[in-house]
Amino acid sequence: MKMKRKLLRPADLAPLIHFKKLELNGRARRLSGAHTIADLREIAKRRTPKGAFDYTDGAAEAELSLGRARRAFREIEFHPAILRDVSRVDTSVEILGGRSALPFGIAPTGFTRMMQAEGERAGASAAGAAGIPFSLSTLGTESPEVVREANPDGRCWFQLYMQKDRDKSMQLVERAAAVGFDTLLVTVDVPVAGARLRDNYNGFTIPPQLTPKTVLNVIPKPEWWFNFLTTEPLTFASLSEWKGTIGELLDTLFDPTVDFDDLEWIRDQWPGKVVVKGIQTLADAKRVVDLGVDGIVLSNHGGRQLDRAPVPFHLLPTVAAELKGKTEIILDTGIMSGADMVAALALGADFTLVGRAYLYGLMAGGREGVDRAIEILRSETVRTMKLLGVSSVSELNPDHVTQLRRLVPVPGPRAIASGASTAPKARHAPSR
């Protein structure tokens, strides 16, 4: 059958053509085109000098731990339920004695103003606006007082690296408590600095120094250097000045003698909730819970310490089976989407933390970039929950997720001798 055609007239095209309003603000224009954390990462990479970007983006040695952690979240299978009313979704959770509007908070990150001049102020104010916790690192570039000023009504947590100068460490802790930080994250996986080879190859120092190599990298990124040179000098909560690599700094600061007795002592000094960050085995998780801490963070430090460390997301179901309800379980490392968070919550996490995802937003667009990162993660979380057929975080359970594990442990000598296997049994999807 032959189609009938008519003469094309300009008036027929008018209803079909709608020109988008031109956005004159360059930052807003860039951020509006970012729909995933990976998009923010690409913007951040274009706008940040290589040394600062690689410090954020990189990990230890061959970066296997980070790669495995991210792959673990990709290698899952969701099992949605149908015909559920998901017209409204509640993403809020109660965590460590308070409410969070979303099931994630901002993890502690060091040297943050080197990534982008707005630094912790942007992160803390964005977290406060979103109703989620913000964590300040011992190696942060703003003081507890400044962070509280930026986030006057929200929840602030303080992350502690116990330094060789213990009096200085505890002075920081006291300052955080005095301005209303409600939770102390004691990081325990840093007896020494990990081998962060990107920093070594880049000659990345504190503060960044101009060399012929960095000058060439600066030319296409003038805004970063303009902000760095025209805003207040970098200050650190934990030191007055330093001239050297980050690895050298960390080895100078960190106390490799910290043990479980020290953890008990630290717990007794803090008036609020105490959480141990850097748990990588079930045995250690049980031991710190027996010491009376309020929560644990399953984390391999974003892959930045021991390469080939356990994948926290793989460890989660085992820890949750033993300790769910006895302590609050938080997960970080490798989280790049709301779907990752939903999977972690389904398998037993009470809460999650994001570090790089937040920093990519910060480097891409300061405070507005952090807002955009939080909004991306929020929308992905809501959409994933709706597609799974759940209307609240409390409805998520292990039946919603199967881990598809490519890396299966080889049986050890004892298991072989006993005829047993240490390889995890695959959990199959429930029949529908």
SULLINPE-V145644 format. One record per helix or strand. SS is the DSSP state (A for helix, B for strand). FROM is the first residue (numbers start at 1). LEN is the number of residues. Records with the same first field share a line. If there is no record, write none. Layout:
SS: FROM-LEN / FROM-LEN
This chain:
A: 10-5 / 26-7 / 37-11 / 50-8 / 64-11 / 112-4 / 119-12 / 144-7 / 166-13 / 197-6 / 212-7 / 222-9 / 246-8 / 260-10 / 282-9 / 301-3 / 312-12 / 338-9 / 356-33 / 393-3 / 398-3 / 413-6
B: 76-3 / 90-1 / 93-3 / 98-3 / 104-3 / 134-4 / 156-5 / 163-1 / 183-5 / 205-2 / 244-2 / 254-1 / 273-7 / 295-4 / 324-1 / 327-5 / 351-4 / 392-1 / 401-3
